[in-house]
Amino acid sequence: MYRKELFVFEKDKPHAAVVRNYTQDDFDELIRIQAESFPPPFPSELWWNREQLTNHVTLFPEGAICVEVEGVLAGSMTGLLVAFDPAHPEHKWEEITDNGYIRNHDPNGNTLYVVDICIRPSHRKLGLGQQMMQAMYELVVQRGLDRLLGGGRMPGYGRYADQWSPEEYVERVVAGEIRDPVITFLMRCGRTPVRVVADYLEDEESRNYATLMEWKNPFRRS
């Protein structure tokens, strides 16, 4: 099981933190964090439920990551292994993650797929997302996988949907002309855009689009 002790910083003030695998004891708090992190118009039925969380810690406990700051659970990140073919990248979140139940987890998969990441709003300036993402990158390397992959919401796109296609929007984000709360964050974490996918997730802000974002294992060569 994974456990890393470190410090995170609020400006120049350090806070003791732990990145670890979450367990059944964390379920109630994880559900509260989901509700805080994804308020309406994000659909409440997409928040974690106890059956989903039980599957996460049973089917692939290595992919169930959380972070504590000074004893307070502040965020989580969940993944599963899938057999991903870069030549056929189109998919929906509900299909590739089994609606978050991950019963399709493939122990022999070549790709660590990000099901979800969320940070408690009160803790979002501490770099916790980057720390959990780093833990997932370490899992990719440890397992000898090809990549980490996941669909990034595009919550800023809704403001520009009448001006640009989703691809044009992402191009402008990558060029640094505009900032998207999710895509820019994932780029800061080291992930790069692969392509835009339509009808990825019911998400009004993103107009149901997402950008596939990957991190390739630097120790593997295709």
PyMOL commands that set and color helices and strands:
alter all, ss='L'
color gray80, all
select helices_A, chain A and resi 24-37+44-46+50-59+61-63+93-96+121-123+128-143+157-159+166-174+183-188+204-206
alter helices_A, ss='H'
color red, helices_A
select strands_A, chain A and resi 3-10+13-21+64-69+72-82+111-119+147-153+192-197+210-216
alter strands_A, ss='S'
color yellow, strands_A
deselect
rebuild
show_as cartoon
